Amino acid sequence: MWLVAERPPRDWCKDPAWQLNERTAKSKQIPFATGVILVSGPVYQLWEIPLQRPSVVPSAVDSVDQSLLRSFLDPSEKVSKAALVCVAELAIDSGAVKTADACLPSGTILTFVDLATFPREFEQFVAAVKQNKLDTTEADVVRLIGHKKFRSPSLKAALRAMIRWGTSRDRTLRWLEKLCFKPTDFIRLARHSVFPPVQIHEEIRGLLGVVASARPKEILEIGTSMGGTLYLLTKAADEAANLVSVDLHIADETLFSSFGRKRQHLHVVQGNSRDSKMIESTNKRFPSGVDLLFLDGDHSYDGVKSDFLNYSPLVRDGGLIAFHDIVEDNETRYGVVTGGWSGGVPRFWKEIKSDYRHVEFVRSPDQDGHGIGVLFVGSS
């Protein structure tokens, strides 16, 4: 059993001074408390993980059959991802699932399972529990899921829940906005809302700075997602801007349409951005061109390239074209699933950026995806 400090150096895995066994820890009176990580067995670098298809547990549970847990829940309840993660962690603790611990470039240690075998291991664990072949009982599983679901929230969690509720309603959202005085305030509000931007704080702040300086009046977003980036763009755009956001699935059209300020015109459109009719109708919405094109839709190489080729001609001289997820994810780098997904965007960004003046907003080159790149169109 190894005890590792909370903030080790970047290459701590190779430094024996940062690996203290339990006896040494006790002799130095290092407590087993919050901020201390216990790791059993070796800790690998991402490219050394001895698994066929390494994946973190929250991503791996997407591959299992959710119906396996129905016998542990009330028939009226849906099987949540949180419940699947709970049972997966129980399976790992029981030794029924093959795992390996690995160190991210940031120094964080994560436990990985093998996507090639995890669905079968998970199914076998659930079957063994039901047949009373393990020390873990059905009551243990039910109790664990119930504890996760019904535990009392902290004051901070309760406050965040209130903010989430408030941001789902137009009137209360406007009231909460009165407490925002600078861009970072709106970013924090959005992060705790029902429409959180899938962005890193420093990166989206950098983009909003560029957008606020340009004050675009015509904005086209490809890829609405949860609506958070669209919300923030309305705050940085011109007061009378025309904004259009396109996505295959619009989660809440009424809520997203309410993001626009008093003189702004905002339209959310559901459909495939690569469909010829969608391209034609979008062009008609911007007869004089676009000042900002934000691409965050299909992340495949062909997808992002098609969106660029289809919509970049709309961008007029002096306009901006922004890409999200220009940094490679760990699956692309190492074949390891850690939750990030950039697809073919980094590849296309590398190909296209040298043709323009550009700027990149990237918190760390080692991060798992994300990153924003901006192209400056024309000579203005």
Secondary structure as UniProt FT lines:
FT   STRAND          2..4
FT   TURN            10..11
FT   HELIX           12..14
FT   HELIX           16..18
FT   STRAND          20..21
FT   HELIX           22..27
FT   TURN            28..29
FT   TURN            34..35
FT   STRAND          37..39
FT   STRAND          43..45
FT   HELIX           46..48
FT   STRAND          54..56
FT   HELIX           57..60
FT   HELIX           61..63
FT   HELIX           66..72
FT   TURN            75..76
FT   HELIX           81..93
FT   TURN            94..95
FT   STRAND          99..103
FT   TURN            105..106
FT   STRAND          109..114
FT   TURN            115..117
FT   HELIX           118..130
FT   TURN            131..132
FT   HELIX           138..150
FT   HELIX           155..167
FT   HELIX           170..177
FT   TURN            178..179
FT   HELIX           183..191
FT   HELIX           201..214
FT   STRAND          218..222
FT   TURN            225..226
FT   HELIX           228..236
FT   TURN            239..240
FT   STRAND          242..247
FT   HELIX           253..257
FT   TURN            258..259
FT   TURN            262..263
FT   STRAND          265..270
FT   TURN            273..274
FT   HELIX           276..285
FT   TURN            287..288
FT   STRAND          290..295
FT   HELIX           301..311
FT   HELIX           312..314
FT   STRAND          315..324
FT   HELIX           330..334
FT   TURN            343..344
FT   HELIX           345..352
FT   HELIX           353..355
FT   STRAND          357..361
FT   TURN            365..366
FT   STRAND          372..376
//
